[in-house]
Amino acid sequence: MIKKVLLLVLFLFVACNNKDNLDKNQEDTENIENNYIDTNQNILPEITTTTVKSDGDYNEWFSPYTFMKNNNGSMAQLALNDMVLPEYNIAQFRFTYIDENLIKTYFYSNAAIDNDGADMYAQSDTGDTIRGNYYNKNFTITTKIGEVEVSASDFISAVSYNYLCTNSSQNDSLGNGSTFFYKDSIFVLIPNDTNNLEVYDKITLDINDNIDNITRDETLWLKNETLPLFKKSMSDFYNDWYTNLYYNYEYIAGKDILYFNDTTISINSFSSIYMGGAHGVYNNTSLVYSLKDGEKISITNLIKDFNDKQLRISIKSKLLSISDRSEEDYLVPLDEITLEDTSFYVYKDGIHFVWPIYTITAYVQGETEIVYSFDEIRPFVKEEYLYILEE
């Protein structure tokens, strides 16, 4: 997904400054052409031959986001503005369909915007199509074997305030140089009414490192000015690149809703970074919160005893059952692996536990994920958190 998002944002030309742009058919969108950060040439040695563009380009835009539970037992993630091209009257539409068997299909498209900015059409890699209305949350998926009607029975909304900054340097007379690419976001949960506002604010503040207070407008969207927040978050990354201009620098971060039920919401916080070398490094961290009081539920909150003998036996069994994995693929003896180094999320089929890259396997193996059904994990969960197992 990160790779797809990267391909999308590389073609982003303009920014949306407020959500009224959707209702105005994007007519008032302005190109932001100011340099994001002052490039202080004095920080480089005088003898250097490196130069940096004086006008690094940046864009800000917003993406309305929804996680749907549907009337046919399926689920879906929707993002309205992954990319915006108002001069062509189109907006990038992202739709991830998760069927009742938890099989995912990804739809992307430059979808035509009507006067309400709601009618959408997208296509998958396999040729399946989806069309419908974002705000009404009614969609029709057409496949080679028929049509599936999708309508939301329950949903949680959010808005992602996105920021993209690019710059480049020229290191020698031959034109060799390096590039800077930085994409970040502020992910704001939108309650259906003000009764849950305090809980949603608490969760929003915890999942976003780049914001320390929330002011909402009358529609419960973010009222804070976001540009200074992004500028502050990016400054260290930019200065690192600026003082090492012989290396390309790429940073991408964002968030998605993984799942929600009556008691919890699970959020994925993802990031990737590349600073030269054979490959970059990526990370996915699952975050689980109570929808009753906004409390973050950590792995240490959840599990009674990481060293429980039966739990460790079951972990070993599940790790060995992963396709194309053998005991030799693990960097740590299987008998020593516990859930303590994982992040977890609540899902339709149970609790998923994820080890990041390098913790128990080499980079080439990727992240490691195992699933416990609610009944399987129940004996090992602290009593005060058993409520999250009630689906």
N, C-alpha and C positions, 0 to 999 in steps of 0.2 A: 504493500500500500504506500509506503513512504516513497518508493521509487515512482509510483504513479503520481503522487502529489507533487513530487519534484518536477516531473515532466509538465504538469499542469501549470505550476506557478512560474516556470521559466518563460511562459508566453503571456504572462500578465502584464498588460500595458498601462492600466489606469487603476485608480482607487475610488472606492465609494466612501463618502464621508458620513453618511447617516442613513438610517433605514427608510426614510421617506423617499429615497431614490428609487426603491422598488415600485412604489405606488405612482411615481412620476415617470415611469418608464425609463429611468436612468438619465433623464434629460439634464439634471443639474450636477451630474458628476464632474468633478474637476480633476485635471491631471496635477499631481503634486510633483513639482520640479525642483524644489529646494534641496540643497545638500543636507543629508541627515546629520552628519557629524563633521565638525571642523577638522580638516586634515592639516595638522600642524607639521609643516615640513621640517621644522627645527629639531624634531625628535630623531631624525636620521643623521648619521655622520655626514659631514660636508663633502667627503670624497665619494659618496655613493653616486652611481649613475642611474639609480632607480627614480622613476617619477610615478605619481599617482594621479588619476583623473581628479580634477578639482570639483567635479559635480557628480559624486556617487548618487545613483538613482534609488529612490525608495517609493514604496506604495503602501497605502493603508486601505483596507476594505473589510467588510463584515460578511459573515456567513451564517444566516439563520439555520439552525440545526434541530433535528427531531429524532428521537428514538421511539419507534412505534411497536406496540404489540397488536397483532392483527386478528381479525375475526376468524381466520382459518387456522390459527395456531402458529402462524409464522411470525417473524419479527423483521424489522428493517431499520437501517440508519439512513437519514436523509440530510444532505447539506445543499442548500440552495445556491450559494455563491462561492463555489470553490474558485471560480475565475469569473471576471466580469469584463465584457467588451461592449460598453454602452453605445459606441459609435456604430456597431453592427446590430444593436438591439438583441444581443444574446448574452446568456449567463451560463457558466458551467454548472451542471447539475450532477450530483453524486448520489447514487442510491445503492445501498448494499442490502440485498434481499437474503434473509436467512429462513429457509423453509422449516417445516415442522420436524425434519430430521437433522436440523442444524447445518445443512449444506448451504454454503454461501455462493451467491452470484453477484458480481460487481457490474454496475451499469454506470457509464459516464457519457456525457454528451454536452455539446454546445446547444442548449435548448432555446427555442424562440420564446421571448417574453411577451405575454399579452399585456393589456392595460393594467391588470392587477399583479403582474409579475408572478403568476402562479401556475400556468399551464406548462407542463414539462413532458419531454420525450427524451429517452436515452436508450442506448443499445449496449449489450454485453459483448464480450469477445467471441461468444459462440453464436451470435446473431439473434439471441432473444431480445425483445424490446419491452419497454415499459413506458406507459403514458398515463397522465392523470393530473391532478391538481394538488399542489404542495399544501396549501392552506386548508383545503377540505380533507386532505389525507386519504383520498380515494384513488387507486391506481389499478390499471389492467396490465398484467404481464402476459405477453404473447410468446409462446414457444413453438417448436416444430410440431408438438403434439396437442396443442390447444391453448386455451386462455385461462388465467387465474385472476380472479377479482380480489384485490387487497384493500381492506378498509380498516382504519385504526379503531381498536376497541379501547385502547389506553395508550398514553404517550407522555413523554417528558421532553420539554423544549429547552433549548439553550441558544446562545449566539456566540460565535467565535469572532473576536476582533483580531484581524490578521495584519501582519507587518512583514514586508519584504524589502531587503536592502541589498544592492549589488554594487560592486566597484571593481576596478582592475588597475594593474600596474604594468609599466614597461621597464624591464630590467636591463636591457642592452640595446645596442643600435640595430640588432636584427629583429627587434620587436618581440622577443621572448619576454614573458611576464607571468603574472599570477592573477587570480581572480578571487573575489570575496563574495560569498553568497550567504545570506542570513535570513531565515524565515522563522518567525515566532508568533505566538498568539496568546490572547487572554480569553479563556473559556468561561462564560458566565451562564449559570443555570437560571432559567426563567420559571418561577412558580406560576401555577394556574391562578392563584389568588394571593392576596397579601397575608393570609393566615399563616402561610409557611415561609414568609419572607426571611425571618431570622435564621431559620434552618438552612435555607438555600444560600444566604449570604455567608454563613459560617463555612459551608462546604466550598463555595466559590473562592473564598479567601485562602483556604487551605490548599487547594489544587493549583493555585497560581502563585508562583514565587515572585512575579513581577508586579504585584499589586497588594497594597496593605490596607486599603479601605475601599468601600463601595458606596457610591451615590447613584441611585436609580432615578430615571425619569418617570413620567406618569404611566408609561407602558411597561415599566419594570426592566427596561433595557439599561445598559450602563450609561451613566451621565458623565463619568470621569473622562478627562482628556487623556487619551491613550498614548499619544506620541512621546511625551516625556518619559513615560514608563518604559516604552520600548527602547528609547535612547539610552536610558540608564542601564537596562539589561544587556544591551549590545555593546556598550563601550569597551568592556574588558576584551571581548572577542575581537572587536575591530582593532584595538591597539595591539593585540597579539599578532594579528595578521600584518598590520602596518609596520611593525618592527621586524618582521620576517617575510619580506615581500617576495622571496623566491619560492614560496609555497602557496598552493591553492588552499583556500579555506572555505569549508561548507558546513553550515549548521542549520538543521531543520528540527523544529519542535512543534508539538500540537497535542490535542486531546480528543478522545472519543468517548461516548457512553457505550459501555459494554453490555449493560443489562440493568434492569431495575425491577423491584417487586413492591409489595405494600410496605416493606420495612427497610429496605436498603437500596442504594444505588452503587454500581460498580463503574469506575472510570479508568480508562487506559491513558496514561501519560507517556508519550513516546518522544524520543529524540535520537538524532544521529549526528555525528560529527566526523569530518575528514580534514586532516591537516598534513597531507602528504603520506607517502608510504604505500604499501600494497593494498590496503583497504581501510575504510573508516571503522568507527565503532558505533553501535546502536544500542538502545535500551528501551524496554517496555516495562513500565511499573504500573501494576494494578492497585487501585485505591478504592477501598470500600467504606461507605459512610452510612450511618443510621439516618433514615428519613424522619425519625421521631425527634431527634435532638441535634443532628448534624455531627455526632461523634464519629471520629475516624476509628475504624476497627482494624488494628494492626494484627499481624500474624501472632505476635506475643500475647495479644488480647484473646485471640481465638482458641489456641491449642493449649490443653491442660499441661501436657508433658511431652516435650520434643523427643525425649529418650524412651518413651513408652515402647516396650519390646514388640508388642503386636503392631503398633503403628509403623515401626521401622521395618518389620518384616513385610508389611503390605506395601511400603514405599519401594523396597527392593524389587518386589514382584512386578509392580507397575512400571518401574524403570526398565526392567528387562523385557517387558511386553511391548515397548515402543518399537515400531517398525524400523528395520535397518539399523538397529542398535544392538551391540553386544556389551558384555561386561568390560571388555578392553577399551571401549569408546569413552569410558568415564575416567576423569582425572583423579577421582577420589574413590577409595574402596566403598562399594555399595553399602556395606554394613555401617559405614560412618556417616552416610548422608541422612540428614533430617530435613524437616520442613522449615527450619529456622531461617534459612537463607532465601526463602521464596517470598514472592508477593502472591496474593490470591485474589480471586474474584468470584462472586456469586453468579451463577448462570442457570439457565433453564434445566440443565441436566445434573446439577450438583455444584460442588466447589472445585474450581480449577486452581492448581498450584503451579507457579512458574519460576524456574531458576534462570537468572540472566546468563548471557554468554560468559564464558570463562570460569564460572563458579564451580560447575561439576563436569563440564565438557569443554573441548577446544572450540575455537571460533567457528570452524567449518561445520560443526554439529548444530550450531545455532542455539536458540533457547530450548529449554527442556520443560515440557508441560505434562502433568498428569491430572486425572480427574477422579474425584471421589463422589459417588452419589451421596445424597443427603443422609441416607440410612448408613452408608459405610463410614462416614466421617463423624456421625453423631456421638459415638462413645468417646471420642477424643476431644470434643469441644467443651469449653467451659460452660457451666450451666447458664450463666447470665447472657451468653450469646447463642443459645440454642434457637432463639427466635428467628435468626437469619436463615435457618434451615427449613422454615415453614413456607412452602411454595404454594 
